[in-house]
Amino acid sequence: MKHCCDNFALYCSFDKRAAPNIRIIKCDEVIKFRPLMLLGKLIKVAKETLQMQTPSPYRFFITMGYTGAFTPTMPALNICFCPFCGVNLFDYYTNNQADELVHEFQASDGKCYPKQ
């Protein structure tokens, strides 16, 4: 499995302490948090995104760098579309096909753990 575009791959390859970077988190099936968008290309797209329900276990975040484990409460932008090529990330990264690209896993206890 490869990334949707070269720019997305580049930002995913940055260390978590670098700013900005993109993190891919795989959530436990039971406690997936819904994707939220703070900014959208169009109001219509933002509304559709907020209403989107996806079975995908992957969540995509743009962060300004952090240390320790990722937490859903830290400042981060949860994205649904690639900021570079516009592809729907939930359609592109399907169940269990992007596990080698994941940075951290969210366990059933709600905490995120780095990829081993």
N, CA, C and O atoms as a GROMACS GRO file, in nm:
protein
  464
    1MET      N    1   0.085  -0.119   0.000
    1MET     CA    2   0.000   0.000   0.000
    1MET      C    3   0.089   0.124   0.000
    1MET      O    4   0.186   0.131   0.074
    2LYS      N    5   0.055   0.218  -0.081
    2LYS     CA    6   0.130   0.342  -0.082
    2LYS      C    7   0.034   0.458  -0.053
    2LYS      O    8  -0.088   0.441  -0.054
    3HIS      N    9   0.092   0.572  -0.028
    3HIS     CA   10   0.012   0.691   0.002
    3HIS      C   11  -0.059   0.742  -0.124
    3HIS      O   12  -0.022   0.707  -0.236
    4CYS      N   13  -0.159   0.823  -0.103
    4CYS     CA   14  -0.239   0.874  -0.214
    4CYS      C   15  -0.160   0.968  -0.305
    4CYS      O   16  -0.187   0.975  -0.425
    5CYS      N   17  -0.062   1.041  -0.250
    5CYS     CA   18   0.021   1.130  -0.332
    5CYS      C   19   0.156   1.150  -0.263
    5CYS      O   20   0.172   1.119  -0.145
    6ASP      N   21   0.252   1.203  -0.336
    6ASP     CA   22   0.387   1.220  -0.283
    6ASP      C   23   0.392   1.319  -0.167
    6ASP      O   24   0.468   1.298  -0.072
    7ASN      N   25   0.314   1.426  -0.173
    7ASN     CA   26   0.315   1.525  -0.065
    7ASN      C   27   0.258   1.466   0.064
    7ASN      O   28   0.310   1.492   0.173
    8PHE      N   29   0.152   1.387   0.052
    8PHE     CA   30   0.094   1.322   0.170
    8PHE      C   31   0.197   1.227   0.231
    8PHE      O   32   0.212   1.221   0.353
    9ALA      N   33   0.267   1.152   0.146
    9ALA     CA   34   0.371   1.061   0.193
    9ALA      C   35   0.483   1.137   0.264
    9ALA      O   36   0.533   1.092   0.367
   10LEU      N   37   0.521   1.252   0.210
   10LEU     CA   38   0.627   1.332   0.271
   10LEU      C   39   0.587   1.378   0.411
   10LEU      O   40   0.665   1.363   0.505
   11TYR      N   41   0.468   1.433   0.426
   11TYR     CA   42   0.425   1.483   0.558
   11TYR      C   43   0.400   1.369   0.657
   11TYR      O   44   0.414   1.388   0.777
   12CYS      N   45   0.364   1.251   0.606
   12CYS     CA   46   0.350   1.134   0.694
   12CYS      C   47   0.485   1.082   0.740
   12CYS      O   48   0.495   1.018   0.846
   13SER      N   49   0.589   1.108   0.663
   13SER     CA   50   0.722   1.056   0.697
   13SER      C   51   0.793   1.142   0.802
   13SER      O   52   0.891   1.096   0.861
   14PHE      N   53   0.745   1.263   0.827
   14PHE     CA   54   0.808   1.350   0.926
   14PHE      C   55   0.794   1.290   1.066
   14PHE      O   56   0.696   1.222   1.096
   15ASP      N   57   0.893   1.317   1.150
   15ASP     CA   58   0.888   1.276   1.290
   15ASP      C   59   0.770   1.345   1.359
   15ASP      O   60   0.732   1.456   1.321
   16LYS      N   61   0.713   1.280   1.461
   16LYS     CA   62   0.597   1.338   1.530
   16LYS      C   63   0.630   1.469   1.600
   16LYS      O   64   0.539   1.545   1.634
   17ARG      N   65   0.757   1.498   1.623
   17ARG     CA   66   0.794   1.624   1.686
   17ARG      C   67   0.807   1.738   1.586
   17ARG      O   68   0.815   1.854   1.625
   18ALA      N   69   0.810   1.705   1.456
   18ALA     CA   70   0.822   1.807   1.352
   18ALA      C   71   0.687   1.874   1.329
   18ALA      O   72   0.582   1.815   1.352
   19ALA      N   73   0.691   1.998   1.285
   19ALA     CA   74   0.567   2.070   1.260
   19ALA      C   75   0.569   2.128   1.120
   19ALA      O   76   0.671   2.184   1.080
   20PRO      N   77   0.464   2.117   1.045
   20PRO     CA   78   0.349   2.029   1.068
   20PRO      C   79   0.380   1.887   1.020
   20PRO      O   80   0.475   1.865   0.945
   21ASN      N   81   0.300   1.793   1.065
   21ASN     CA   82   0.313   1.655   1.020
   21ASN      C   83   0.174   1.593   1.011
   21ASN      O   84   0.077   1.647   1.065
   22ILE      N   85   0.167   1.479   0.944
   22ILE     CA   86   0.040   1.406   0.933
   22ILE      C   87   0.058   1.273   1.004
   22ILE      O   88   0.156   1.202   0.982
   23ARG      N   89  -0.038   1.240   1.089
   23ARG     CA   90  -0.037   1.115   1.164
   23ARG      C   91  -0.156   1.030   1.120
   23ARG      O   92  -0.266   1.081   1.100
   24ILE      N   93  -0.132   0.901   1.104
   24ILE     CA   94  -0.239   0.805   1.076
   24ILE      C   95  -0.254   0.719   1.201
   24ILE      O   96  -0.161   0.651   1.243
   25ILE      N   97  -0.373   0.723   1.259
   25ILE     CA   98  -0.402   0.650   1.381
   25ILE      C   99  -0.506   0.543   1.348
   25ILE      O  100  -0.607   0.572   1.285
   26LYS      N  101  -0.480   0.420   1.392
   26LYS     CA  102  -0.580   0.314   1.374
   26LYS      C  103  -0.653   0.298   1.506
   26LYS      O  104  -0.593   0.270   1.610
   27CYS      N  105  -0.784   0.315   1.500
   27CYS     CA  106  -0.867   0.311   1.621
   27CYS      C  107  -0.922   0.172   1.645
   27CYS      O  108  -0.942   0.094   1.552
   28ASP      N  109  -0.945   0.143   1.773
   28ASP     CA  110  -1.013   0.020   1.810
   28ASP      C  111  -1.154   0.027   1.753
   28ASP      O  112  -1.216   0.134   1.753
   29GLU      N  113  -1.206  -0.083   1.707
   29GLU     CA  114  -1.338  -0.086   1.644
   29GLU      C  115  -1.447  -0.032   1.736
   29GLU      O  116  -1.544   0.026   1.688
   30VAL      N  117  -1.433  -0.051   1.866
   30VAL     CA  118  -1.539  -0.013   1.959
   30VAL      C  119  -1.543   0.138   1.984
   30VAL      O  120  -1.652   0.193   2.002
   31ILE      N  121  -1.429   0.204   1.984
   31ILE     CA  122  -1.426   0.343   2.027
   31ILE      C  123  -1.376   0.439   1.920
   31ILE      O  124  -1.307   0.536   1.951
   32LYS      N  125  -1.410   0.414   1.796
   32LYS     CA  126  -1.371   0.505   1.689
   32LYS      C  127  -1.435   0.641   1.713
   32LYS      O  128  -1.556   0.649   1.737
   33PHE      N  129  -1.356   0.748   1.708
   33PHE     CA  130  -1.417   0.880   1.719
   33PHE      C  131  -1.454   0.927   1.579
   33PHE      O  132  -1.386   0.896   1.481
   34ARG      N  133  -1.562   1.002   1.571
   34ARG     CA  134  -1.613   1.048   1.443
   34ARG      C  135  -1.521   1.151   1.384
   34ARG      O  136  -1.464   1.232   1.457
   35PRO      N  137  -1.504   1.150   1.253
   35PRO     CA  138  -1.421   1.252   1.190
   35PRO      C  139  -1.487   1.389   1.199
   35PRO      O  140  -1.605   1.403   1.170
   36LEU      N  141  -1.411   1.487   1.239
   36LEU     CA  142  -1.460   1.624   1.242
   36LEU      C  143  -1.366   1.710   1.158
   36LEU      O  144  -1.246   1.687   1.155
   37MET      N  145  -1.419   1.805   1.091
   37MET     CA  146  -1.337   1.897   1.013
   37MET      C  147  -1.356   2.037   1.068
   37MET      O  148  -1.469   2.081   1.087
   38LEU      N  149  -1.248   2.106   1.093
   38LEU     CA  150  -1.257   2.244   1.137
   38LEU      C  151  -1.268   2.337   1.018
   38LEU      O  152  -1.335   2.441   1.025
   39LEU      N  153  -1.204   2.301   0.908
   39LEU     CA  154  -1.210   2.382   0.787
   39LEU      C  155  -1.241   2.291   0.670
   39LEU      O  156  -1.193   2.178   0.666
   40GLY      N  157  -1.318   2.338   0.578
   40GLY     CA  158  -1.349   2.259   0.459
   40GLY      C  159  -1.331   2.341   0.334
   40GLY      O  160  -1.326   2.464   0.340
   41LYS      N  161  -1.322   2.275   0.222
   41LYS     CA  162  -1.309   2.349   0.096
   41LYS      C  163  -1.433   2.432   0.070
   41LYS      O  164  -1.424   2.546   0.026
   42LEU      N  165  -1.547   2.374   0.098
   42LEU     CA  166  -1.675   2.443   0.081
   42LEU      C  167  -1.762   2.409   0.201
   42LEU      O  168  -1.743   2.306   0.266
   43ILE      N  169  -1.858   2.496   0.230
   43ILE     CA  170  -1.948   2.470   0.343
   43ILE      C  171  -2.022   2.339   0.321
   43ILE      O  172  -2.042   2.263   0.416
   44LYS      N  173  -2.063   2.310   0.197
   44LYS     CA  174  -2.134   2.187   0.167
   44LYS      C  175  -2.047   2.065   0.199
   44LYS      O  176  -2.095   1.968   0.258
   45VAL      N  177  -1.922   2.071   0.160
   45VAL     CA  178  -1.830   1.960   0.186
   45VAL      C  179  -1.813   1.941   0.336
   45VAL      O  180  -1.812   1.828   0.385
   46ALA      N  181  -1.800   2.052   0.410
   46ALA     CA  182  -1.784   2.044   0.556
   46ALA      C  183  -1.907   1.981   0.620
   46ALA      O  184  -1.894   1.897   0.709
   47LYS      N  185  -2.025   2.020   0.576
   47LYS     CA  186  -2.147   1.963   0.634
   47LYS      C  187  -2.157   1.813   0.604
   47LYS      O  188  -2.192   1.734   0.692
   48GLU      N  189  -2.126   1.775   0.481
   48GLU     CA  190  -2.131   1.633   0.445
   48GLU      C  191  -2.028   1.554   0.526
   48GLU      O  192  -2.054   1.441   0.566
   49THR      N  193  -1.912   1.614   0.548
   49THR     CA  194  -1.807   1.547   0.622
   49THR      C  195  -1.846   1.527   0.768
   49THR      O  196  -1.820   1.421   0.825
   50LEU      N  197  -1.908   1.627   0.828
   50LEU     CA  198  -1.951   1.614   0.967
   50LEU      C  199  -2.057   1.507   0.983
   50LEU      O  200  -2.068   1.446   1.090
   51GLN      N  201  -2.136   1.483   0.880
   51GLN     CA  202  -2.240   1.382   0.886
   51GLN      C  203  -2.191   1.245   0.843
   51GLN      O  204  -2.263   1.146   0.854
   52MET      N  205  -2.067   1.238   0.794
   52MET     CA  206  -2.013   1.114   0.743
   52MET      C  207  -1.996   1.011   0.855
   52MET      O  208  -1.941   1.041   0.961
   53GLN      N  209  -2.042   0.893   0.829
   53GLN     CA  210  -2.016   0.782   0.920
   53GLN      C  211  -1.939   0.680   0.839
   53GLN      O  212  -1.984   0.635   0.734
   54THR      N  213  -1.824   0.643   0.888
   54THR     CA  214  -1.737   0.555   0.813
   54THR      C  215  -1.701   0.432   0.895
   54THR      O  216  -1.677   0.444   1.015
   55PRO      N  217  -1.696   0.316   0.832
   55PRO     CA  218  -1.652   0.197   0.903
   55PRO      C  219  -1.500   0.187   0.911
   55PRO      O  220  -1.447   0.096   0.974
   56SER      N  221  -1.430   0.279   0.848
   56SER     CA  222  -1.284   0.274   0.846
   56SER      C  223  -1.226   0.291   0.987
   56SER      O  224  -1.271   0.379   1.061
   57PRO      N  225  -1.128   0.209   1.024
   57PRO     CA  226  -1.066   0.224   1.156
   57PRO      C  227  -0.957   0.331   1.157
   57PRO      O  228  -0.901   0.360   1.263
   58TYR      N  229  -0.927   0.391   1.042
   58TYR     CA  230  -0.818   0.488   1.035
   58TYR      C  231  -0.868   0.630   1.054
   58TYR      O  232  -0.975   0.667   1.005
   59ARG      N  233  -0.789   0.710   1.126
   59ARG     CA  234  -0.816   0.852   1.142
   59ARG      C  235  -0.689   0.926   1.104
   59ARG      O  236  -0.578   0.877   1.129
   60PHE      N  237  -0.704   1.044   1.046
   60PHE     CA  238  -0.593   1.120   0.988
   60PHE      C  239  -0.589   1.257   1.054
   60PHE      O  240  -0.690   1.327   1.060
   61PHE      N  241  -0.471   1.296   1.103
   61PHE     CA  242  -0.456   1.420   1.176
   61PHE      C  243  -0.337   1.499   1.124
   61PHE      O  244  -0.233   1.442   1.092
   62ILE      N  245  -0.354   1.630   1.117
   62ILE     CA  246  -0.240   1.720   1.097
   62ILE      C  247  -0.208   1.776   1.234
   62ILE      O  248  -0.294   1.836   1.298
   63THR      N  249  -0.085   1.757   1.280
   63THR     CA  250  -0.045   1.809   1.411
   63THR      C  251   0.069   1.907   1.394
   63THR      O  252   0.134   1.912   1.290
   64MET      N  253   0.092   1.985   1.498
   64MET     CA  254   0.203   2.080   1.498
   64MET      C  255   0.319   2.024   1.579
   64MET      O  256   0.399   2.099   1.634
   65GLY      N  257   0.327   1.894   1.587
   65GLY     CA  258   0.434   1.827   1.659
   65GLY      C  259   0.394   1.800   1.803
   65GLY      O  260   0.324   1.880   1.865
   66TYR      N  261   0.440   1.688   1.855
   66TYR     CA  262   0.410   1.652   1.993
   66TYR      C  263   0.511   1.549   2.041
   66TYR      O  264   0.580   1.486   1.961
   67THR      N  265   0.519   1.535   2.171
   67THR     CA  266   0.602   1.431   2.231
   67THR      C  267   0.511   1.337   2.308
   67THR      O  268   0.400   1.374   2.344
   68GLY      N  269   0.557   1.217   2.332
   68GLY     CA  270   0.473   1.120   2.402
   68GLY      C  271   0.374   1.058   2.306
   68GLY      O  272   0.396   1.056   2.185
   69ALA      N  273   0.264   1.008   2.359
   69ALA     CA  274   0.162   0.942   2.278
   69ALA      C  275   0.059   1.042   2.229
   69ALA      O  276   0.034   1.144   2.294
   70PHE      N  277  -0.001   1.013   2.116
   70PHE     CA  278  -0.107   1.096   2.062
   70PHE      C  279  -0.232   1.080   2.148
   70PHE      O  280  -0.263   0.970   2.192
   71THR      N  281  -0.302   1.189   2.172
   71THR     CA  282  -0.431   1.183   2.241
   71THR      C  283  -0.532   1.264   2.159
   71THR      O  284  -0.496   1.364   2.099
   72PRO      N  285  -0.658   1.222   2.157
   72PRO     CA  286  -0.759   1.296   2.080
   72PRO      C  287  -0.784   1.437   2.132
   72PRO      O  288  -0.845   1.517   2.062
   73THR      N  289  -0.738   1.469   2.252
   73THR     CA  290  -0.760   1.603   2.308
   73THR      C  291  -0.648   1.702   2.274
   73THR      O  292  -0.661   1.821   2.302
   74MET      N  293  -0.539   1.655   2.214
   74MET     CA  294  -0.430   1.747   2.181
   74MET      C  295  -0.467   1.829   2.057
   74MET      O  296  -0.550   1.787   1.977
   75PRO      N  297  -0.406   1.946   2.043
   75PRO     CA  298  -0.435   2.029   1.926
   75PRO      C  299  -0.396   1.958   1.797
   75PRO      O  300  -0.278   1.933   1.771
   76ALA      N  301  -0.495   1.925   1.718
   76ALA     CA  302  -0.472   1.857   1.591
   76ALA      C  303  -0.594   1.878   1.503
   76ALA      O  304  -0.705   1.897   1.553
   77LEU      N  305  -0.572   1.876   1.375
   77LEU     CA  306  -0.680   1.891   1.278
   77LEU      C  307  -0.712   1.753   1.222
   77LEU      O  308  -0.628   1.692   1.156
   78ASN      N  309  -0.833   1.705   1.248
   78ASN     CA  310  -0.877   1.575   1.198
   78ASN      C  311  -0.922   1.597   1.054
   78ASN      O  312  -1.015   1.674   1.029
   79ILE      N  313  -0.858   1.529   0.959
   79ILE     CA  314  -0.889   1.552   0.818
   79ILE      C  315  -0.955   1.430   0.757
   79ILE      O  316  -0.932   1.317   0.799
   80CYS      N  317  -1.038   1.455   0.656
   80CYS     CA  318  -1.108   1.349   0.585
   80CYS      C  319  -1.062   1.340   0.440
   80CYS      O  320  -1.078   1.237   0.374
   81PHE      N  321  -1.005   1.448   0.390
   81PHE     CA  322  -0.959   1.455   0.252
   81PHE      C  323  -0.812   1.493   0.252
   81PHE      O  324  -0.767   1.568   0.337
   82CYS      N  325  -0.738   1.441   0.155
   82CYS     CA  326  -0.597   1.477   0.143
   82CYS      C  327  -0.587   1.626   0.113
   82CYS      O  328  -0.653   1.674   0.020
   83PRO      N  329  -0.507   1.701   0.190
   83PRO     CA  330  -0.496   1.844   0.165
   83PRO      C  331  -0.420   1.877   0.036
   83PRO      O  332  -0.417   1.993  -0.006
   84PHE      N  333  -0.359   1.779  -0.026
   84PHE     CA  334  -0.279   1.802  -0.145
   84PHE      C  335  -0.349   1.759  -0.274
   84PHE      O  336  -0.352   1.834  -0.372
   85CYS      N  337  -0.404   1.637  -0.275
   85CYS     CA  338  -0.467   1.588  -0.398
   85CYS      C  339  -0.620   1.580  -0.388
   85CYS      O  340  -0.687   1.562  -0.490
   86GLY      N  341  -0.675   1.594  -0.268
   86GLY     CA  342  -0.820   1.599  -0.249
   86GLY      C  343  -0.890   1.465  -0.241
   86GLY      O  344  -1.013   1.461  -0.233
   87VAL      N  345  -0.817   1.355  -0.242
   87VAL     CA  346  -0.880   1.224  -0.236
   87VAL      C  347  -0.946   1.203  -0.100
   87VAL      O  348  -0.895   1.250   0.002
   88ASN      N  349  -1.059   1.132  -0.098
   88ASN     CA  350  -1.125   1.097   0.027
   88ASN      C  351  -1.038   0.991   0.096
   88ASN      O  352  -1.024   0.880   0.044
   89LEU      N  353  -0.982   1.024   0.210
   89LEU     CA  354  -0.888   0.935   0.277
   89LEU      C  355  -0.955   0.807   0.326
   89LEU      O  356  -0.890   0.702   0.330
   90PHE      N  357  -1.082   0.813   0.363
   90PHE     CA  358  -1.152   0.695   0.411
   90PHE      C  359  -1.179   0.596   0.298
   90PHE      O  360  -1.187   0.475   0.322
   91ASP      N  361  -1.193   0.646   0.177
   91ASP     CA  362  -1.212   0.557   0.062
   91ASP      C  363  -1.078   0.499   0.015
   91ASP      O  364  -1.071   0.384  -0.028
   92TYR      N  365  -0.973   0.580   0.024
   92TYR     CA  366  -0.842   0.536  -0.025
   92TYR      C  367  -0.776   0.435   0.070
   92TYR      O  368  -0.723   0.333   0.025
   93TYR      N  369  -0.780   0.465   0.199
   93TYR     CA  370  -0.719   0.376   0.299
   93TYR      C  371  -0.829   0.289   0.358
   93TYR      O  372  -0.897   0.330   0.451
   94THR      N  373  -0.846   0.170   0.304
   94THR     CA  374  -0.955   0.084   0.347
   94THR      C  375  -0.908  -0.010   0.458
   94THR      O  376  -0.790  -0.018   0.488
   95ASN      N  377  -1.003  -0.080   0.516
   95ASN     CA  378  -0.977  -0.167   0.632
   95ASN      C  379  -0.858  -0.259   0.613
   95ASN      O  380  -0.850  -0.335   0.516
   96ASN      N  381  -0.767  -0.252   0.708
   96ASN     CA  382  -0.651  -0.341   0.722
   96ASN      C  383  -0.554  -0.339   0.604
   96ASN      O  384  -0.460  -0.418   0.602
   97GLN      N  385  -0.574  -0.251   0.507
   97GLN     CA  386  -0.480  -0.243   0.396
   97GLN      C  387  -0.370  -0.140   0.420
   97GLN      O  388  -0.269  -0.141   0.351
   98ALA      N  389  -0.390  -0.053   0.516
   98ALA     CA  390  -0.292   0.053   0.540
   98ALA      C  391  -0.221   0.036   0.674
   98ALA      O  392  -0.164   0.132   0.726
   99ASP      N  393  -0.225  -0.083   0.730
   99ASP     CA  394  -0.164  -0.104   0.862
   99ASP      C  395  -0.015  -0.071   0.864
   99ASP      O  396   0.036  -0.026   0.966
  100GLU      N  397   0.056  -0.093   0.754
  100GLU     CA  398   0.199  -0.062   0.752
  100GLU      C  399   0.227   0.089   0.750
  100GLU      O  400   0.339   0.132   0.775
  101LEU      N  401   0.124   0.170   0.720
  101LEU     CA  402   0.140   0.315   0.718
  101LEU      C  403   0.100   0.382   0.849
  101LEU      O  404   0.124   0.501   0.868
  102VAL      N  405   0.039   0.305   0.939
  102VAL     CA  406  -0.012   0.359   1.066
  102VAL      C  407   0.104   0.401   1.156
  102VAL      O  408   0.205   0.332   1.166
  103HIS      N  409   0.087   0.517   1.222
  103HIS     CA  410   0.188   0.566   1.317
  103HIS      C  411   0.161   0.517   1.458
  103HIS      O  412   0.253   0.479   1.530
  104GLU      N  413   0.034   0.518   1.498
  104GLU     CA  414  -0.004   0.476   1.633
  104GLU      C  415  -0.136   0.401   1.627
  104GLU      O  416  -0.215   0.418   1.534
  105PHE      N  417  -0.157   0.317   1.727
  105PHE     CA  418  -0.279   0.239   1.739
  105PHE      C  419  -0.353   0.283   1.864
  105PHE      O  420  -0.292   0.302   1.969
  106GLN      N  421  -0.485   0.299   1.853
  106GLN     CA  422  -0.566   0.330   1.970
  106GLN      C  423  -0.623   0.199   2.022
  106GLN      O  424  -0.696   0.130   1.951
  107ALA      N  425  -0.589   0.165   2.144
  107ALA     CA  426  -0.633   0.038   2.204
  107ALA      C  427  -0.771   0.052   2.266
  107ALA      O  428  -0.828   0.161   2.270
  108SER      N  429  -0.824  -0.058   2.315
  108SER     CA  430  -0.957  -0.057   2.375
  108SER      C  431  -0.964   0.025   2.503
  108SER      O  432  -1.072   0.063   2.548
  109ASP      N  433  -0.847   0.055   2.564
  109ASP     CA  434  -0.846   0.140   2.682
  109ASP      C  435  -0.852   0.289   2.648
  109ASP      O  436  -0.853   0.373   2.738
  110GLY      N  437  -0.856   0.322   2.517
  110GLY     CA  438  -0.868   0.461   2.474
  110GLY      C  439  -0.735   0.531   2.454
  110GLY      O  440  -0.732   0.643   2.404
  111LYS      N  441  -0.625   0.469   2.493
  111LYS     CA  442  -0.492   0.530   2.480
  111LYS      C  443  -0.430   0.490   2.346
  111LYS      O  444  -0.458   0.382   2.292
  112CYS      N  445  -0.345   0.578   2.295
  112CYS     CA  446  -0.274   0.549   2.170
  112CYS      C  447  -0.134   0.498   2.202
  112CYS      O  448  -0.066   0.549   2.291
  113TYR      N  449  -0.092   0.398   2.127
  113TYR     CA  450   0.040   0.338   2.146
  113TYR      C  451   0.115   0.341   2.015
  113TYR      O  452   0.055   0.317   1.910
  114PRO      N  453   0.244   0.370   2.017
  114PRO     CA  454   0.323   0.375   1.894
  114PRO      C  455   0.327   0.240   1.825
  114PRO      O  456   0.316   0.134   1.887
  115LYS      N  457   0.344   0.248   1.694
  115LYS     CA  458   0.359   0.125   1.615
  115LYS      C  459   0.486   0.054   1.660
  115LYS      O  460   0.590   0.117   1.675
  116GLN      N  461   0.478  -0.075   1.682
  116GLN     CA  462   0.593  -0.152   1.729
  116GLN      C  463   0.675  -0.200   1.614
  116GLN      O  464   0.777  -0.267   1.634
   0.00000   0.00000   0.00000
